[in-house]
Amino acid sequence: MNDLLLASLLAGLFGLIAGSFLNVCISRLPHDYSVVTPRSHCPRCGAMLAWYDNIPLLSFLLLMGRCRACRMPISFRYPLVEFSTGLLFFWAWWRTGGGWAGVKWCLFAAILVELIFSDAETRILPDEFTLGGLLAGLALAPVVPVPEGILSWLWRLQAPEASPALESFLHAAASAALLSGGLWLMGFLYERVRGREGLGFGDVKMTAFLGAFLGFESALLALMAGSLLGSVLGLLWIKARGADAATYELPFGSFLGAGGILAAATRL
């Protein structure tokens, strides 16, 4: 087994653990609950979970998807989040070769997993992950450059003596501002024309986070892919539920997160 494969497997294992924590965030942050206290417990009967009932994936399988105390089913979201995070961590580390690039894209994956599932369940995108992700993207941009694009080239023409680190930071900041500002404007105009909100501000903040990590072109691709997925899959979902398409609130952040994963896959 070569060193990169071993390191990627270890990253995947760490991703399983990170996914377990993300499950806590998904369950608690949208409701403004602490992610520290109380300890993990069954949401149905309130029984505290022993450490051996909280091992990522393994505990779910050994318990056959049921609480040890009340035997009520455990949401399949828990193992799905853990597996998805572990798989994305493995993939990010393998594709980047590790180092700071691996850290950056593993963090990006973890944030997206939380936002995708949080929005799907509660229609809430916690600031801790949207704004926190934006700050993390800006902080890491000088260390691991964002993918080059038209903003990089324009800045290079204006200031050819600038350092690559500064160029990457400015590209990340400008991408975040332009894309989130453009999305906010679209939502504002929609509300003025239709008389009802068509876009939550959480989606705008999430777009800024994507811009800071992916750069302008890749984040724009994520936005377009998310919109397409939301249009196609969202309408199918609404039809299957027999809901009113004019009033049903789709989790656009979930589709935007899926678009972010697809856009990152084209760059790594």
C-alpha positions as CSV (number, residue, x, y, z in Angstrom):
1,M,0.0,0.0,0.0
2,N,1.5,3.3,-1.1
3,D,1.8,6.3,1.3
4,L,-0.8,8.4,-0.5
5,L,-3.4,5.6,-0.4
6,L,-2.8,5.0,3.3
7,A,-3.0,8.8,4.1
8,S,-6.2,9.0,2.1
9,L,-7.7,6.1,4.0
10,L,-6.8,7.8,7.3
11,A,-8.4,11.0,6.0
12,G,-11.5,9.0,5.2
13,L,-11.5,7.5,8.7
14,F,-11.2,11.0,10.1
15,G,-14.1,12.0,7.8
16,L,-16.3,9.4,9.5
17,I,-15.6,11.0,12.8
18,A,-16.1,14.5,11.4
19,G,-19.4,13.3,10.0
20,S,-20.5,12.2,13.4
21,F,-19.9,15.7,14.7
22,L,-21.7,17.2,11.6
23,N,-24.8,15.2,12.6
24,V,-24.8,17.0,15.9
25,C,-24.6,20.3,14.1
26,I,-27.4,19.4,11.7
27,S,-29.6,18.4,14.6
28,R,-28.9,21.3,16.9
29,L,-27.6,24.5,15.1
30,P,-30.8,25.2,13.2
31,H,-32.7,25.3,16.5
32,D,-29.9,27.4,18.3
33,Y,-29.0,24.5,20.6
34,S,-25.5,24.0,21.9
35,V,-23.4,21.4,20.0
36,V,-21.5,20.7,23.3
37,T,-24.2,20.0,25.8
38,P,-26.1,17.9,26.5
39,R,-24.4,14.7,25.4
40,S,-25.6,12.8,22.4
41,H,-29.0,11.2,23.1
42,C,-31.9,9.6,21.4
43,P,-34.2,12.3,20.1
44,R,-37.3,10.1,20.8
45,C,-36.8,8.7,24.3
46,G,-34.0,11.0,25.6
47,A,-31.7,8.2,26.6
48,M,-28.0,9.2,26.7
49,L,-25.8,7.3,24.2
50,A,-22.9,5.3,25.5
51,W,-19.6,5.7,23.6
52,Y,-20.0,2.3,22.0
53,D,-23.4,3.4,20.5
54,N,-21.8,6.5,19.0
55,I,-19.1,4.9,16.7
56,P,-19.6,6.2,13.2
57,L,-21.4,3.7,10.9
58,L,-20.5,0.7,13.0
59,S,-22.9,1.5,15.8
60,F,-25.8,2.0,13.4
61,L,-25.1,-1.4,11.8
62,L,-24.7,-3.3,15.1
63,L,-27.9,-1.7,16.5
64,M,-29.7,-2.5,13.2
65,G,-30.7,1.1,12.9
66,R,-32.6,1.2,16.2
67,C,-32.1,2.9,19.6
68,R,-30.8,0.5,22.2
69,A,-33.1,1.9,24.8
70,C,-36.5,2.4,23.1
71,R,-35.9,0.4,19.9
72,M,-37.3,3.2,17.8
73,P,-35.7,3.6,14.3
74,I,-32.7,5.9,14.0
75,S,-32.9,8.3,11.1
76,F,-30.9,7.0,8.1
77,R,-29.5,10.6,7.8
78,Y,-26.9,9.7,10.5
79,P,-25.0,7.0,8.7
80,L,-25.5,8.8,5.4
81,V,-23.8,11.9,6.6
82,E,-21.0,9.9,8.2
83,F,-20.4,7.9,5.0
84,S,-20.7,10.9,2.7
85,T,-18.1,12.9,4.8
86,G,-15.7,9.9,5.0
87,L,-15.9,9.3,1.2
88,L,-15.4,13.0,0.4
89,F,-12.5,13.3,2.7
90,F,-10.8,10.2,1.1
91,W,-11.5,11.6,-2.4
92,A,-10.2,15.1,-1.5
93,W,-7.0,13.8,0.1
94,W,-6.4,11.4,-2.8
95,R,-7.0,14.0,-5.5
96,T,-4.9,16.7,-4.0
97,G,-2.0,14.6,-2.6
98,G,-2.7,15.9,0.9
99,G,-1.0,18.8,2.6
100,W,-2.7,22.2,2.9
101,A,-4.7,21.5,-0.3
102,G,-6.1,18.3,1.3
103,V,-7.0,20.2,4.4
104,K,-8.7,22.9,2.5
105,W,-10.9,20.6,0.3
106,C,-11.7,18.3,3.2
107,L,-13.0,21.4,5.1
108,F,-14.9,22.5,2.0
109,A,-16.5,19.0,1.8
110,A,-17.5,19.0,5.5
111,I,-19.1,22.4,5.3
112,L,-21.1,21.4,2.2
113,V,-22.3,18.1,3.8
114,E,-23.6,20.1,6.8
115,L,-25.4,22.7,4.7
116,I,-26.9,20.1,2.3
117,F,-28.5,18.1,5.1
118,S,-29.4,21.1,7.3
119,D,-31.3,22.8,4.5
120,A,-33.0,19.6,3.4
121,E,-34.3,19.0,6.9
122,T,-35.0,22.5,8.3
123,R,-34.7,25.0,5.4
124,I,-32.0,26.7,7.5
125,L,-28.4,27.3,6.6
126,P,-26.5,28.1,9.8
127,D,-24.3,31.1,9.9
128,E,-21.6,29.1,11.6
129,F,-21.1,27.2,8.3
130,T,-22.0,29.8,5.7
131,L,-20.2,32.8,7.2
132,G,-17.6,30.6,8.9
133,G,-17.0,28.9,5.5
134,L,-16.6,32.3,3.9
135,L,-14.0,33.3,6.4
136,A,-12.2,30.0,6.1
137,G,-12.1,30.2,2.3
138,L,-10.6,33.7,2.5
139,A,-8.1,32.7,5.1
140,L,-7.0,29.6,3.0
141,A,-6.9,31.4,-0.4
142,P,-3.3,32.7,0.1
143,V,-2.1,29.3,1.2
144,V,-3.9,27.1,-1.4
145,P,-4.7,29.3,-4.4
146,V,-8.2,29.3,-5.8
147,P,-8.5,28.1,-9.4
148,E,-7.4,30.7,-11.8
149,G,-9.9,32.5,-14.0
150,I,-10.8,35.9,-15.5
151,L,-10.5,37.7,-12.2
152,S,-7.0,36.4,-11.7
153,W,-6.0,37.5,-15.2
154,L,-7.5,41.0,-14.8
155,W,-5.8,41.5,-11.5
156,R,-2.5,40.3,-13.1
157,L,-2.9,42.9,-15.8
158,Q,-3.5,45.7,-13.3
159,A,-0.8,44.6,-10.8
160,P,1.7,42.2,-12.4
161,E,4.1,42.7,-9.4
162,A,1.6,41.4,-6.9
163,S,2.4,38.2,-5.0
164,P,0.4,35.0,-5.9
165,A,-0.9,34.9,-2.3
166,L,-2.4,38.4,-2.6
167,E,-3.8,37.7,-6.0
168,S,-5.5,34.5,-4.8
169,F,-7.0,36.3,-1.8
170,L,-8.4,39.1,-3.9
171,H,-9.7,36.6,-6.4
172,A,-11.5,34.8,-3.6
173,A,-12.9,38.0,-2.1
174,A,-14.1,39.4,-5.4
175,S,-15.7,36.1,-6.4
176,A,-17.6,35.9,-3.1
177,A,-18.8,39.5,-3.4
178,L,-19.8,39.4,-7.1
179,L,-21.7,36.1,-7.0
180,S,-23.5,36.6,-3.7
181,G,-24.3,40.2,-4.7
182,G,-25.7,39.1,-8.0
183,L,-27.8,36.4,-6.4
184,W,-29.1,38.8,-3.8
185,L,-30.1,41.2,-6.5
186,M,-32.0,38.5,-8.4
187,G,-33.8,37.6,-5.2
188,F,-34.6,41.3,-4.5
189,L,-36.0,41.8,-8.0
190,Y,-38.0,38.6,-7.8
191,E,-39.6,39.7,-4.5
192,R,-40.4,43.2,-5.9
193,V,-42.1,41.7,-9.0
194,R,-43.8,38.7,-7.5
195,G,-44.6,40.2,-4.1
196,R,-43.1,37.2,-2.1
197,E,-39.7,36.0,-1.1
198,G,-38.1,33.7,-3.6
199,L,-34.7,33.4,-2.1
200,G,-33.4,33.2,1.5
201,F,-30.5,35.2,2.6
202,G,-28.8,32.0,3.8
203,D,-28.5,31.0,0.1
204,V,-26.7,34.3,-0.6
205,K,-24.2,33.7,2.2
206,M,-23.7,30.2,1.0
207,T,-22.9,31.5,-2.5
208,A,-20.3,33.8,-1.0
209,F,-18.7,30.8,0.8
210,L,-18.6,28.9,-2.6
211,G,-17.0,31.9,-4.3
212,A,-14.3,32.2,-1.6
213,F,-13.3,28.5,-2.0
214,L,-13.9,27.9,-5.7
215,G,-13.2,31.2,-7.4
216,F,-15.5,32.9,-9.9
217,E,-15.9,30.4,-12.7
218,S,-16.2,27.3,-10.6
219,A,-18.6,28.9,-8.1
220,L,-20.7,30.1,-11.0
221,L,-20.7,26.5,-12.3
222,A,-21.9,25.4,-8.9
223,L,-24.7,28.0,-8.9
224,M,-25.8,26.9,-12.4
225,A,-25.6,23.2,-11.6
226,G,-27.6,23.8,-8.3
227,S,-30.2,25.8,-10.2
228,L,-30.6,23.1,-12.8
229,L,-30.8,20.3,-10.2
230,G,-33.3,22.3,-8.2
231,S,-35.5,22.9,-11.3
232,V,-35.5,19.3,-12.4
233,L,-35.3,17.2,-9.2
234,G,-37.2,19.8,-7.2
235,L,-40.2,19.8,-9.6
236,L,-40.2,16.0,-9.6
237,W,-40.2,16.0,-5.8
238,I,-43.0,18.5,-5.6
239,K,-45.1,16.5,-8.1
240,A,-44.4,13.3,-6.1
241,R,-45.6,14.9,-2.9
242,G,-48.6,16.4,-4.6
243,A,-47.7,19.9,-3.4
244,D,-48.3,23.3,-4.9
245,A,-45.2,24.3,-7.0
246,A,-46.1,28.0,-6.5
247,T,-45.8,27.9,-2.7
248,Y,-43.6,24.9,-1.9
249,E,-40.3,25.9,-0.4
250,L,-37.5,24.0,-2.0
251,P,-34.1,23.5,-0.2
252,F,-32.1,25.4,-2.7
253,G,-29.1,25.3,-0.5
254,S,-29.1,21.5,-0.7
255,F,-29.0,21.7,-4.5
256,L,-26.4,24.4,-4.4
257,G,-24.2,22.2,-2.2
258,A,-24.5,19.4,-4.7
259,G,-23.5,21.8,-7.4
260,G,-20.5,22.8,-5.3
261,I,-19.3,19.2,-5.0
262,L,-19.7,18.8,-8.8
263,A,-17.8,22.0,-9.5
264,A,-15.0,21.0,-7.1
265,A,-14.8,17.6,-8.8
266,T,-14.0,19.4,-12.1
267,R,-11.1,21.3,-10.5
268,L,-9.4,18.6,-8.4
